[in-house]
Amino acid sequence: MMRSVFYHSLVLETTSGNTSQRSHLVREIHHYDSKKKVFDKLCYCGQSCTRIPETLIKLYGSKVQSLDLSYNDIITLKGLEHFSDLKELILDNNKIGDSLQLPGLPKLHTLSLNKNQICALEPLLKQIKERLPSLTYLSLLGNEACPNQLSNKDNDEEDYQRYRHYVIHRLPQLKFLDANIVKEEERVEARNRGMFMNIVSPALLDGSVDVNINLNISGNLKYSPLPKALRSPEDYKGAYGKCRYRYSGKHSEGNRFISNSDL
């Protein structure tokens, strides 16, 4: 079996309007298996792309087991479904947000999403559970969904540990989370109390939370504690009458400011 390590450069040319841009791609491929025609690793880093180039999908989609797309501007993973043999996916330092749609990748065991723009944890975990059944390594450091000091200096160790317990509860097959091994005591805590450790943000737009929301002229959301149906002045009722008791003690604090002529 012939296996080798080699490096070479590929030039991609894209056309936008009347201008043509040439992107010099430094591609690093490890360990080519000549019999299986499979590349262990393909790197496409630091190219400022917002999606996976069609050229890479056509040439290497069915041949790559590890794909590194770090340090780009990726916002969508459209086309990733063609990497059917993918086992490792590195997406660090991109612009991936909560609109992320993961394809079904049954062989994927490693997913790294460090330093992206993921805020909602639950939708991501739901996709992973349904579409990445073999995943054992997950890293979300530097995202708001991962509450440690990399994402917000106000987070503390307790916040992060609750997050770990909840993720392990949702994905019990994980062996590593955020570069740290999943300990047995964490698994026990996740089984016992993990379901209660998710930090839930109000579902403002799906109707599951009864909140009165108004949209002002600037387009910002305004929240009001008032009920949606306001009462008219005619709805209010009051009573008046004479008080049966009157305090006239000389120790009353108010008496210091009242003269006899005011009585």
Buried (B, 14 or more C-beta within 10 A) or exposed (E): EEEEEEEEEBEBEEEEEEEEEEBEBEBBBBBBBEEEEBBBBBBBBEBEBEBBBEBBBEEBBEBBBBBBBBBBEBBBBEBBBBBBBBBBBBBBBBEBBBEBEBBEBEBBBBBBBBBBBBBBBBBBBEBBBEBBEEBBBBBBBBBBBBBBEBBEEEBEEEBBBBBBBBBBBBBEEBEEBBEEEBEEEBBEBBEEEBEEBBEEEEEEEEEEEEBEEEEEEEEEEEEEEEEEEEEEEEEEEEEEEEEEEEEEEEEEEEEEEEEEEEE
